[in-house]
Amino acid sequence: MSYVGPDFDPPQPRRPRRRPLTVALAALVPGALLGWVVYETVGGGGGADRTASPAPAPRSSAVSSAPAPSPSGGNGGSDSGGGDDGKASGSPPARPDGSGPLKGKVVVIDPGHNPGNFRHTAEINRPVDIGTNRKECDTTGTSTNDGYTEARFTLDVTHRLRDLLERQGATVKLTRDGDSPAWGPCVDERARIGNTARADAAISIHADGSAPGDRGFHVILPGSVHAGAADTRAIVGPSHDLGVRIAGTFLRETGEPPSNYLGDGTGLVTRTDLGGLNLSTVPKVFIECGNMRDSKDAALLTSGAWRQRAAQGISEGIVSFLRAS
């Protein structure tokens, strides 16, 4: 989620890079997360139901009813440098009648940024009120060194995640889909879409643009904000629960370690400067799935098979949260 111009020049780190964690801490924190995952699985926290259903259902989007792009070559497990956007080949279809364990639950997924943003700099640079201050409407996002953009990555993972949740019976809405709208939406509108939908859970999908050598995922939680149009006090607790569950299942499904440059190895970061969180009135988190500027993370982020595992990990965390709520 580092923000760069249309040529995607390498971004500067948002804060000084932390010294590497000690071996003891690096071993302790993933172990704690894995222990939590085992507890959730055995104790009924719940993973995604992979049972197939007989017929597809219409897709639900807040901004477009267009279907997801077809996978390139029809193989969702291809390592084709990001060309296999869309759901994996052979995925069980959504439940046509909305039945399933998540029937009646609404999930809003926010694919970060938009591939058209760099052509609309005046529009995305317009300041909007995020409660604590005013920030730009949106940003371009980052990319790998080979040009695979964050906006493309986030939409692909979103489509995969939508498929998994719909097969559980959830109603899923997106803040953007495909090329509509041509830019944005602004961060305040992204939050408003989740609020209007009265989402039971909302998540914004991102990938970071930090320095090479910075690796791992982190989940961003809303801090307590009560200023202007922002009041997160009611959602801080449930959002923390949602984020912890997603961090645990994401680690388990992808093998991607918690960030080595933010969060002190916990995979969790609290922020009060993001409009998408500040303006939310429903439980919401962001996830930075990895660092696009690190070669090892970039190899994962550009793999269709890994993106499917990422979607699975996020889905299982959301399912666990919704079943417990």
C-alpha positions, -999 to +999 in steps of 0.1 A: +000+000+000+029+023-006+019+051-030+038+060-061+032+077-094+023+062-128+058+049-134+058+031-101+092+043-089+104+025-058+087+041-028+105+052+003+097+033+035+071+050+055+092+047+087+128+038+095+134+001+091+134-018+123+163-040+133+157-077+127+139-094+155+158-118+177+156-155+168+137-161+200+110-136+191+108-147+155+102-183+167+078-173+195+053-152+176+046-175+146+043-203+171+017-184+191-003-176+159-001-213+149-012-223+183-042-200+181-051-214+147-051-250+161-073-238+189-097-222+166-099-252+143-104-278+171-126-256+192-150-248+164-138-214+152-144-228+118-127-228+084-142-224+050-166-250+038-153-265+006-184-284-003-195-280-039-230-268-048-249-276-080-254-242-097-239-207-098-255-176-083-254-140-096-224-120-083-230-091-059-211-058-063-216-024-049-204-007-081-208-032-109-226-064-118-199-074-143-186-109-139-150-116-128-125-119-156-118-154-168-085-170-157-058-169-183-056-204-197-083-215-172-058-225-146-061-207-113-029-223-101-007-209-129+025-190-119+020-167-149+032-134-134-004-124-125-021-132-158-046-156-143-069-130-128-103-144-116-114-175-098-095-207-100-105-233-126-128-260-112-140-239-082-174-251-068-201-226-078-219-203-054-250-215-037-280-204-058-304-198-029-280-181-005-280-212+017-250-222+038-235-214+072-231-177+063-267-172+050-278-137+060-243-124+065-229-095+045-192-091+037-178-061+019-144-065+002-124-034-008-098-041-035-072-014-028-065+013-054-076+012-091-055+006-123-070+039-137-058+061-108-026+072-125-046+086-154-067+107-130-042+124-108-064+155-102-093+134-091-074+111-067-053+140-052-085+158-041-084+159-003-113+142+016-121+143+053-111+112+072-120+125+107-085+130+121-074+152+091-078+155+054-060+131+030-060+125-007-090+107-022-070+077-033-035+068-045-020+047-073-007+019-052+026+001-058+039-027-081+065-054-084+097-045-101+083-063-132+053-041-133+026-063-117+004-037-101-011-037-066-045-027-081-044-058-103-033-080-074-060-068-051-088-073-075-077-109-083-075-118-046-109-101-041-125-122-068-111-154-054-122-144-019-157-135-031-161-170-046-151-187-014-175-166+007-204-169-016-200-207-015-206-204+022-238-185+015-226-150+023-238-119+004-206-102-009-203-066-021-173-050-037-162-014-036-150-017-072-149-044-098-130-045-131-127-012-149-157+004-132-153+031-119-124+044-140-107+058-109-111+056-071-135+053-053-123+078-028-114+063+006-144+079+023-167+063-003-151+029+002-159+031+039-194+044+031-201+013+009-195-010+038-215+012+062-245+014+038-244-024+033-244-028+071-217-053+066-211-079+092-174-077+083-154-056+058-118-060+046-096-039+024-070-060+003-036-045-003+001-053-008+029-032+005+057-013-013+085-012+013+122-017+008+137-050-005+144-073+024+112-062+042+090-093+041+058-107+054+022-098+059+005-075+084-032-069+093-040-032+100-065-026+128-085+006+135-074+026+165-099+045+186-108+077+168-136+101+178-131+133+156-151+149+129-170+123+109-150+095+124-160+074+154-145+040+156-151+034+193-178+008+187-158-012+161-123-013+177-130-045+197-147-066+170-123-053+143-094-065+165-111-100+168-115-101+130-079-091+124-064-116+148-085-144+132-074-134+097-038-132+107-038-167+121-056-183+092-035-163+066-003-176+082-016-211+082-028-212+046+000-192+029+031-198+050+039-161+046+055-149+079+043-119+099+060-087+088+097-083+098+095-045+096+061-036+112+042-050+141+071-065+161+065-099+146+028-101+155+014-095+121-008-068+136-006-030+133-030-004+147-034+029+128-056+060+130-046+077+098-065+056+072-099+069+061-111+035+051-109+025+088-116+058+105-149+063+087-161+027+090-190+020+113-188-018+108-160-042+118-132-037+093-095-044+088-069-039+061-044-067+051-011-061+034-005-095+020+032-091+013+058-066+000+057-062-038+092-047-038+109-077-022+119-104-047+109-133-025+074-118-016+069-107-052+074-143-064+045-153-042+022-124-050+025-130-087+017-167-084-020-176-090-017-207-068-004-186-039-031-159-044-057-187-041-042-197-008-042-161+003-079-158-005-085-191+014-066-178+045-085-146+045-118-164+039-113-188+068-106-159+092-137-141+081-158-172+084-144-179+119-153-143+129-188-144+115-196-178+131-185-165+165-203-132+162 
